[in-house]
């Protein structure tokens, strides 16, 4: 009798173990880590492009930071949900004077270093173009969105969307080269396709040569 009971216990163990593996497999199938590559019309990798996905559960709450490093905004493009608070640390050894005149958010953070600047809340969806009153070459972008999921492409045009539910979802895109325009729709897409490459209707824009510093900028630089 003991052997029969032991055999029954072993069978129940393997049954529970099998059900656990099945549940994990179903969970993995229902969500995916979407790996996508974005290109321009020529097929070149497109950096700093934004993908917005609607109709899916929102990602967990996150903290949002727009740093200043080597007299540049880092990241160049930051995407935040409506109502997000963004910190503006200054990691440079010079002061910055960050501002925006954008309709979605106008604000000013006067000369500051380190963590002196208070966080800024972005209550309205839209594009916020950032500048520095001292360093004219500094330009950054904050895209404030109501879309629940979003991601920005890296230097190789790669976008990662972890734990994205499997299925077909409305997708739109945005890029700072068209900062005056709202995100454009790509229709409904299955982003879980292996090796998915999305070609966006953008042509490369040659970079303009840096302009010489004005006398006022030279004075600011000399006292920093």
C-alpha positions as CSV (number, residue, x, y, z in Angstrom):
1,X,0.0,0.0,0.0
2,X,2.8,2.4,0.8
3,X,4.3,1.9,-2.7
4,X,0.9,2.7,-4.2
5,X,0.7,5.9,-2.2
6,X,4.2,6.9,-3.1
7,X,3.5,6.3,-6.8
8,X,0.4,8.4,-6.5
9,X,2.4,11.2,-4.9
10,X,5.0,11.1,-7.6
11,X,2.3,11.2,-10.3
12,X,0.7,14.3,-8.6
13,X,4.1,16.0,-8.4
14,X,4.8,15.5,-12.1
15,X,1.3,16.6,-13.0
16,X,1.6,19.9,-11.0
17,X,5.1,20.4,-12.5
18,X,3.8,19.9,-16.0
19,X,0.9,22.3,-15.4
20,X,3.4,24.9,-14.0
21,X,5.5,24.6,-17.2
22,X,2.4,24.9,-19.3
23,X,1.3,28.1,-17.5
24,X,4.8,29.6,-17.9
25,X,4.8,28.8,-21.6
26,X,1.3,30.4,-22.0
27,X,2.5,33.5,-20.1
28,X,5.6,33.8,-22.4
29,X,3.4,33.4,-25.4
30,X,1.0,36.1,-24.3
31,X,3.8,38.7,-23.9
32,X,7.0,39.4,-25.8
33,X,10.1,41.4,-25.9
34,X,9.6,43.1,-29.2
35,X,12.9,43.9,-31.0
36,X,12.4,46.3,-33.9
37,X,14.8,48.1,-36.2
38,X,13.9,51.5,-37.6
39,X,15.4,52.9,-40.8
40,X,14.9,56.0,-43.0
41,X,13.9,55.9,-46.6
42,X,17.4,54.9,-47.7
43,X,17.5,52.0,-45.3
44,X,20.0,53.7,-42.9
45,X,19.5,53.2,-39.2
46,X,17.3,55.9,-37.7
47,X,18.3,57.1,-34.2
48,X,16.1,59.0,-31.8
49,X,12.9,57.9,-33.5
50,X,9.9,57.3,-31.2
51,X,7.4,54.4,-31.5
52,X,4.1,54.9,-29.7
53,X,1.7,51.9,-29.0
54,X,-1.9,52.3,-28.1
55,X,-4.5,49.9,-26.8
56,X,-2.1,48.0,-24.5
57,X,-1.7,48.1,-20.7
58,X,0.7,50.9,-19.6
59,X,4.2,50.2,-18.6
60,X,5.1,50.4,-14.9
61,X,5.7,53.9,-13.5
62,X,9.2,55.2,-14.1
63,X,11.4,58.1,-13.2
64,X,12.3,60.6,-16.0
65,X,15.6,62.5,-16.3
66,X,16.8,65.0,-18.8
67,X,20.5,65.4,-18.0
68,X,23.0,67.9,-19.3
69,X,26.3,66.3,-20.3
70,X,29.1,67.8,-22.3
71,X,26.9,70.7,-23.1
72,X,24.2,68.5,-24.7
73,X,20.9,67.3,-23.5
74,X,21.0,63.6,-22.6
75,X,19.0,61.9,-23.8
76,X,18.5,63.9,-27.0
77,X,14.8,62.7,-27.1
78,X,12.9,61.8,-23.9
79,X,9.3,60.4,-24.0
80,X,7.1,60.8,-20.9
81,X,3.4,60.2,-20.2
82,X,1.1,63.1,-19.5
83,X,1.5,64.3,-15.9
84,X,5.1,63.0,-15.6
85,X,7.7,64.9,-13.5
86,X,11.1,65.3,-15.1
87,X,14.3,66.0,-13.3
88,X,16.9,68.2,-14.9
89,X,20.3,67.5,-13.3
90,X,23.3,69.3,-14.6
91,X,26.3,67.0,-14.9
92,X,28.5,69.6,-16.5
93,X,31.0,71.7,-14.6
94,X,29.4,74.9,-16.1
95,X,26.0,76.4,-15.4
96,X,23.1,76.0,-17.8
97,X,19.9,78.0,-18.3
98,X,17.3,75.6,-19.6
99,X,14.1,76.9,-21.2
100,X,11.2,76.1,-23.5
101,X,8.7,78.3,-25.3
102,X,6.7,75.3,-26.6
103,X,2.9,75.4,-26.5
104,X,2.8,72.1,-24.7
105,X,5.0,73.4,-21.9
106,X,6.8,76.8,-21.4
107,X,9.2,77.0,-18.5
108,X,12.6,78.3,-17.4
109,X,15.3,76.9,-15.1
110,X,17.7,79.8,-14.5
111,X,21.4,79.4,-14.1
112,X,22.0,76.2,-12.1
113,X,24.5,73.4,-11.5
114,X,24.2,69.9,-10.1
115,X,20.8,69.1,-8.7
116,X,19.7,72.7,-8.0
117,X,16.9,72.7,-10.5
118,X,13.4,71.7,-9.3
119,X,11.6,69.0,-11.3
120,X,9.2,70.1,-14.0
121,X,5.7,68.6,-14.5
122,X,4.4,68.1,-18.0
123,X,0.6,68.2,-17.9
124,X,-0.2,68.5,-21.7
125,X,0.5,66.2,-24.6
126,X,2.8,67.6,-27.3
127,X,6.4,68.3,-28.3
128,X,8.5,70.4,-25.9
129,X,11.7,71.8,-27.5
130,X,14.4,72.5,-25.0
131,X,17.2,75.1,-25.3
132,X,19.9,76.7,-23.2
133,X,20.2,80.5,-23.0
134,X,23.9,80.3,-22.7
135,X,24.8,77.4,-25.1
136,X,22.8,77.8,-28.3
137,X,24.0,74.5,-29.7
138,X,22.1,72.7,-26.9
139,X,18.8,71.4,-28.3
140,X,16.7,68.6,-26.8
141,X,13.2,67.2,-27.1
142,X,10.6,65.9,-24.7
143,X,7.6,64.2,-26.3
144,X,4.7,64.2,-23.9
145,X,2.2,61.5,-24.8
146,X,-1.1,59.8,-23.8
147,X,0.0,56.5,-25.4
148,X,0.5,53.8,-22.8
149,X,3.7,52.3,-24.3
150,X,6.6,54.0,-26.1
151,X,10.3,53.6,-26.9
152,X,13.1,55.5,-28.5
153,X,15.5,54.0,-31.0
154,X,19.2,53.9,-30.2
155,X,22.1,54.9,-32.5
156,X,21.6,51.7,-34.5
157,X,17.9,52.3,-35.0
158,X,17.0,49.5,-32.5
159,X,13.9,49.7,-30.4
160,X,13.1,47.3,-27.5
161,X,9.6,47.0,-26.0
162,X,9.8,44.5,-23.2
163,X,6.7,42.6,-22.0
164,X,4.6,43.9,-24.9
165,X,1.3,41.8,-25.1
166,X,1.1,39.6,-28.2
167,X,-1.2,40.9,-30.8
168,X,-1.8,43.7,-33.3
169,X,-1.9,47.2,-31.9
170,X,-2.2,50.8,-33.3
171,X,1.3,52.2,-33.7
172,X,2.5,55.7,-34.5
173,X,5.9,57.3,-34.8
174,X,7.7,60.6,-34.3
175,X,11.1,62.0,-35.0
176,X,12.8,65.3,-33.9
177,X,13.4,66.2,-37.6
178,X,9.6,66.7,-37.8
179,X,9.2,68.2,-34.4
180,X,6.5,70.6,-35.5
181,X,4.3,67.7,-36.5
182,X,2.2,65.4,-34.3
183,X,3.1,61.7,-34.3
184,X,2.0,59.9,-37.5
185,X,0.1,56.7,-37.7
186,X,1.7,53.5,-39.0
187,X,-1.7,51.6,-38.8
188,X,-2.1,48.4,-36.7
189,X,1.0,46.3,-36.6
190,X,2.1,43.0,-35.1
191,X,5.4,44.1,-33.5
192,X,6.2,40.5,-32.4
193,X,7.5,39.5,-35.9
194,X,11.0,38.2,-35.9
195,X,13.5,40.7,-37.3
196,X,10.9,43.3,-37.9
197,X,12.2,46.4,-39.8
198,X,10.1,49.5,-40.1
199,X,11.1,52.0,-42.8
200,X,9.9,55.5,-41.9
201,X,9.2,58.1,-44.5
202,X,12.2,60.3,-43.6
203,X,15.2,61.4,-45.8
204,X,18.5,62.1,-44.1
205,X,19.0,65.8,-43.2
206,X,22.7,66.9,-43.4
207,X,24.0,68.5,-40.3
208,X,24.7,72.2,-40.5
209,X,28.2,73.4,-39.5
210,X,28.4,74.8,-36.0
211,X,28.1,78.6,-35.9
212,X,30.8,80.7,-34.2
213,X,30.1,82.0,-30.7
214,X,28.6,85.4,-30.4
215,X,30.5,88.0,-28.3
216,X,27.9,87.6,-25.5
217,X,28.4,83.8,-25.6
218,X,32.1,84.3,-25.5
219,X,31.8,86.5,-22.4
220,X,29.6,83.9,-20.7
221,X,32.1,81.2,-21.5
222,X,35.0,83.2,-20.2
223,X,33.5,83.5,-16.7
224,X,32.4,79.9,-16.3
